Amino acid sequence: MNAQVEQARRAVAELYPDARGAVLGGSAATGLAGARSDLDIGVLLPEGHLSGREVVRHEGRQVEVFRNAIAELPGFFEWDRGRRRATVVFLYAEGLPLTDPYGHVARTRERARAVLESGPPPLSADEWELGRYVLTCWLDDLTDADPSERSEQLALADALLQEAAHLLTAHHRAWTGIGKWLPRRLLAADPARGGALLNGHRLLAERADPAPLLAAAHELLDLVGGPLREGFRHTWSR
């Protein structure tokens, strides 16, 4: 871990010499990174710099950099919160400070932790209806899927799990995630129901048995208002 921290500090010093502060996130910050793991770094920059995300290679290691102009942080954090994943907010709230000569990192961490404590925004009534409708569709399709068509069955299971995670985390006003963070956030929000969804997904993948996943999804739908098909209306906005 110390070697990765020191490399992250060198990367910031060499690639962003005018940085006003930086943090190291991801597995490297917790000591769980492997020899080939990339480095996730948040860099605070002065006015005149553009916020963004870039991937570079430093000393043979891939580095994913989240650049944020200090003046844009309040608006950016609100946008990140609105996605209900708060990826960069978590990076600053839980990351390891690398350099903070002006105190910007300390202040940003306080702001990030306040955002996390406030939780994601609630879903609107229309968003709840859309979510129930979409999950109902995936449930019906998976119920009717031919078990011999494994590619279709697995694709439907993935789509169902994604929508179920969206609704279950929203029910608890908890953060959601994608990729490896989907199961982590799901279990953090609701160990019992989230665990049932994940276990059902695993059993379908291993045994082509959709029953446990379908049962877990039906239980979730009952929790958030029940299945929705007839009577659903949604207007597309342009």
C-alpha positions, 0 to 999 in steps of 0.5 A: 500500500505504501508503495502505491500511495507514494506512486500516486503522490509522484503521479500528481506532482508530475502530471498536475504540478498546479494541483491544489490537493489530491486524494487516492481512492479505490482499492489502493486506499484500503490496501486491497489493491493488487500488483496490477490494480489501477490507481483512482485519484481525485485532483483539485485544480484551480480556476481555469482548469476543466473538470473531467476524467482521464486515464493515463499511464504512470510508471507502468501503472494505469491511473484513472484521474478525476479532475475537479476545478475547485470552484465547480465542486458544489455544482458537480457534487449536486450532479453526482448526487442526482445520479444516485451513485455519487462516484466522485463524492465517495472518492473524496469522502472515503479516499486517502489524502495525498496532498493538501497544502491549502486545506482544499482537500479537508474542506472538500471531504467535509462537503462530500461527507455531508452529501453522503449523509444527506443521501440520494434524491428521492424518486419522483412519482413518475420515476417510481411508476416507470421503475415498477413497470420496467421491473414487471416487464423483466419479470414477465419476460424472465418467467416466459423465457426458454431455459434452453436459450441461456443467453437470453435468460442471462441477459434478462436476469442481468436487466432484472437485477439492475432494475431491482437494485435501482428500486430497492436502494431508492426505497431505502434512500440509499446509494446505488452502484454499477459493476462491482458496486451494484452488489456492494451497495445493494447489500449495504441498503438491505442485506436480506432482500439484496442478498436474496436478489443476488443469490437468485441471480447467482443460482440462475447463472449456475443452474438455469433456475429462475425461481429464486430470482423471480421470487425475490423480485416479486417480493420487492415489487410488492414492497414498492407498490406491486406489478404495473402493466395495464394503465401505465403511461409515460411521456417521453421528454425531448 
